[in-house]
Amino acid sequence: MSTIRKLYSEAVKRQAVRDVESGELSISEAALEYGATKGAVSFWLKEYGRYRPKRDIVEVVMKSEKDRIAELEKALADSTLKNRIYEEIIDIADKKYKTDLKKTPWHQAIRRLHREGYEIKKLCEVLKMSRDSYYKRLKRGHLRHVDEGVVLKLVEHIREDEPRVGTRKLQDRLRKTGRRVGRDALFNLLRKRGKLVKPKKSFKKTTYSKHSYAVAPNRIKGKEVDAPKQVLVSDITYLRFSGGRFAYLFLVTDLYSRQIVGYHLSRDLSHYSAILALDNAVQVLGEVTGTIHHSDRGCQYCCHEFLSYLGERNMLSSMTDENHCYQNAVAERVNGILKDELNLDQVFSSFVEMNQSVKKAIWVYNTKRTHWSLGLRTPKEVYEQAA
């Protein structure tokens, strides 16, 4: 079966090149935007970009006037047909995505073409729009421009609950408040004001797997999880006290929605704390017959008491393969978010203060912290919509 090669007009290629050279899009983003490959966009840059190699001047053979007219008529017919096709594409997109592309970005198109030397009057005539409408729309766009002070105040407000939320998610939060700020502009502003989040890495082993207990097979490897309560993942992370002391946070997370459904803060690593965290989850979830509980091979999850708790509720035990902690990646990731983004990596002065901070961090994580893997929705939104 032959491959259908997608054709692009010179205008589309030149527009893609302008978007890349202006910094509006990267080569990868331009490829996605125009439905082309990265190799194609790179080739267009060589063909039409500002830094394209000089070409040999070729002798142009003049055609007869008749041939020239025929050529122009064909080009006009092709352009008319192409314009008709684009109109159909826009109409289809408007219906599918409930947009109004012909009305929304027209003034932006005029502004771009004007920068290339086209007259605003002529552009408005072709689009059958008055110049007055264009200037009004342009002015309205300027009025919507958000100054740096407003953006920084909004960022500070968002980071009251999520102190380490990154630039891309901040951009999405600002958009939801009606403030559209470009990704690069926001990044540069935060960098200029010293408000970029620096990554933190820390690790303390909480898993003791050198024990004599039997281990369960990995029941979720290759399993498609398409609803809440199908799989719960558990893990333990440490929290610091002053004086070099530690407490341990036992977490139970719904794998589908990423929502933390149970937890227990303990002063020790006993299996009893693991049972309390799971029992907290069961109280929230209700019926759990057939639910898979997945964890690492820590003794807390392999011991007879914990497995008996699972059996009494008709739950199935699942564990990672030996030395494969990445098979419990979601639970590990939740630990990292709570500590790296929601300030549970600080040194607490008391167990009471720590418990209060844990409660708030879990609430923010479930109800405010969006996930790229969830389509920039919160775990609570995903869980409730699916339930």
N, C-alpha and C positions, 0 to 999 in steps of 0.2 A: 504493500500500500504506500503510495507516494506521500511525502510530507508536504502539506500546504504551507507555503512561505508567506508570512505576513508582510504586506507592503506598506511603506510609510511615505507620505508626501514630503517634499522638501521643506514645506512650511512647518510640519510637525518636527522634523529633524532639527531645523534651526531653532525652534522654540525649546526643544529639549536641551540643546547646546546653551542657549541663553540662560535657562534655569540653572544649569550646572555652573557656568562661568560666573553667574551673579552670586553664587553661594546659596541660592534658595533651596537647591536639591543636591544631594551627593549623586555620584554615578549610579549607586545601587538604588537610591530613592527614585531617580529619574527612570531607571529601568522598570520599576514597579508602576510608576505614574503613567508611563506611555505604553506599558505592556510589551516591552522589548527586553532583550538580553543585555547584560552589562557590557558584553563585547560589542554589541551593536551601538550602544551609546558612546563607547570609547571611539569607535570608528567614526561616528558622526562628529565627535570633537575634532578628530584629525581632518575631516572633510570640510567642516564649516566653522570651526572654532577660531578664536583670535590668533592662536599660535599654530595654526595649520602650516605645514611646509609650503614654500612657494612652488608654484607649478610652472612648467614650461609654457611659454606663450605659444599658442597654436594659431595657425593661420585660419581665419574664418572665411569660408567660401560663401559668398553672397548668393542667395537664392533669387530666383525671379520673383517679381512682385506678386504674381499669381500664386506661386507656391507659398510665399510668405503669408498671404491672406488666408490660404487654406490651413496653414499651420496655426495661425492665430484663432481661426474659427474652431478648430479642433480643441485647442487649449481652452477656449472659452466654454465649449460644450463640456469638456472634462471637469472644469472648475465648477460649472453649474451643477453637474451631477454630483460631484464631491460635496458641494455645499448642501445639496438635498440629503445626501447620506448622513452628513453630520447632524443635520436637523432631526432626522429620524432617530439617530443615536441619542441625542439629547432628550427627545420626547420619551424614548423608552426608559432612559435613566431617571427622568423626572417621575414617571409612573411607578417604577420599581422602588426607588428610594425616597419617594414623596418629597422631591426637591423642586426648585423652580430655577434651573440653571440659566435660562435665557434672561431672567430678570436680575438675579442676584449678582453675578460677577461681571456684567457688561461694562460697568464703569471702570473696572480694573483693567479690562482688555483695552479700552480706549486709552487709558493712561499709559499702559505699556507701549502701545503702538505710537502714541504721540512722542514718547521718548526716542523712538526710532526715526522720527522725522515726519510722520503723517500728520495732516492737519486735523484738529479736533472737529472743525466744522464738517469736513468730508466724512470722517468716521461716524459722526452722529447721523448724517444724512443716510449713509449706507444701512445703519442699524434702525433707521426711522425713529430716532430719539432726538429730543430737542437738546440744544446746548445748555439751556436753563436746567433741565433735569439732570444733566451730567454734573454741572457745578454744584447743584443742591446735594446730590448724592456724595460728591467728593467732600463737601463741607461737613455732611453728617458723619462721614468716616473719620474726619479729623476730630470731631467732637467726641467720638467713641474712644479716641486714643487715651490710654491709661498712662499716667505719669509714673515715674519710678517710685515716688513716695507711697502712692496707693498700692502698688504691687508689693512693695516691701512690707507694708502693714498687713496685707492679706497673707503673705508668706509667714510672717510672725504669728498670726492668728492660727493658721493651719498647723504650724510647728509647736504650738502649745500642747497639743495632744500627740503629735507625731514629730518629735524633735529631729529625727534624722531622715525624713521623707526626701527623696531625691528630686532632681530638676524635672525629669519627664513627668512624674506623677504630679508635681506642683503645677506644671503647665496644664494638665488635665483638670485639676481642681479649680484653677483660675478660669478655665474655659467654662466650667459649670456655673460659675458665678457671673458669667457674661463678660469677663475680661479676657480677650484673646491676645495673648502675648506669644510671639515667635519663640521657638525652642532656643535658638542661638542668642536671641536678645535676652531671654530670661537667664540663660547660663552666664552670659557676659555680665549682666547686672549682679547676679549673686557672687560671681568671682570678684568683681570690682569691690563689692561690699564685704568680702570675706565670709560669705554665708554658704559656700559650697560644703557639702557633707564629705568628710574624709572617711574612707573605709577603715573599719577596725577588725582585727582578727585576734581571737583568743580561744584557747581550747584547754579543757581539763577533762580527763577521762573519767566517766561515771559508770562505764559498763564493765562488770566483772563476769567474764564468760569462761573462766577456768574452773568449772564446777562439774559435778558428777550427774547433774540432772539431765533427763532426756530433752531433746530439742524438737520442736515441731518443724515440718517442712514449710517452704515458702509457698503459700497458697495464693499469693496475689501476683506472682511473676507471670506476666502476659495476660492477666485478667483485665477485662474492660469494666471499669467502674462508671456507671452512668446514673447513679442516684445516691442520695444520702443514706447513711446507716448500713450500707453494704460492707464497708471496711472502715475500721477505726485503727489509727496508728498511735503508738505510745512511745514516749522517750522521757529521759530525765536530763535536766540541766542544773548546774550548780549556780548559786548566788552567793555573793560575798558579804560577810560581816566585817566590821572593824576588828582589828586584832588578829587577822588571818583566819578567822573562822568561816565556815560554810553552812549554807542550808541548801536543800535540794527541792527543785520544782518538778513534780511528776505531771506530765501533760498527756491528754487524750484528745486526738484531733480526728474529725470526720474527713476521710480522704477525698471524697467527691467535692465538698464545698470548702475545704480547708478551715472550717470553723472549729475552734477549740470548744469541745463539748464537756470536758471534765478536767479537773486539776486538783492537786493537793500539794501544799507547801509543807515540807517536813525538815526536821533537824537531823534526820538520818536517812540511810539508803535501804531501809528494810522493805521486805515484800509487802508488809501491811500498808505502807504508804502507797504502793502501786495499786493495791486493791481499793483503797479509799478513792484514789483518782478515777479508777474505772467505775466504781460504784456511783460517784458523782455524775459521770457521763450517762450511766444507765438510768439514773433518776431523771435526767433531762430528756433522754431519747425515748424512754418507755420500752415498748416491745423490741427485743434485740435477738430474737430467735434466728439463727442462721447467720448472724453478723460475724464477720471475720475480725479478730483482733490481731494486728500485726505489730511486731516489735523486733528489737535486736535480741541477742542471745543472753542478755543479762540475767543473773540468777533470780532477780525479782520477778521476772516473767516466766521462768522455767520451773519454779518451785511448785510443790504439790498444792500448796494453799491457793496460789493464783490460778493454777489450772483447774482446781476444783470449783473456784468461783465461776470460771468460764463455763464449765460443764453444767453447773446447776442452772445456768441461764441459756443453755443450748447454743452457746457461742463457740466458734472454731478458733483454735490457736494457729498463728502463722508467724514464722520467724525468718530473719535474714539468713543467707548462707554464711558459712564460716568466713570471717574477715571481709565481709561485704557490707559495710555500714551504709554504702550508697543505696542499698536496697530499702533503706528506711529514710530516703532523702527528704520526703515531705516533713516528717517529724523533726528531722535535724534542721530543716529550713525554718520551721516555726520557732525553734529555740533561738536561732540566729536573729530572726526578726525582733523577737521580744527583747533580746539583749542589745543588739547593735542599733536598732531603730527606736525602741521604746524605753530605753534607759534602764533596763534591768541589769546592765553590766556595772552599775555604780556600786560603791561600797556603802552598805546600809548600817545605820547606827543601832538599830534594834530589830527584833523579829516582827514587832507590830508594824513598824514603818515599812519593812519589806513586804509584809502581807498586804498592806494597803496599796503599795506600788504594783504588786502582782495583779491584784484585782483590777486596778485601773488599766494596766497595760493590756490585759486580756480583753477588757471591754473595748478599748480603742482598736485592738487588732481585729476583733470580730465585727465591729460596727462602722469603723471609719477607714481602716487601712485597706486600700484597693490592691488587687493582684493583676498583673498582666495576664497570667494564666487563666484568670476568671473574666477576661474581657473588661478589666478595670472596674470590676464590681467588688463589693465587700463579701467576706464569707457568709455573713448573716443574710445578705440579699440573695446569694446563690442558694443557700440552704432553704430559706423560706419560699423562694420561687419554685424550687424543685419539690418541696414537701407539699 
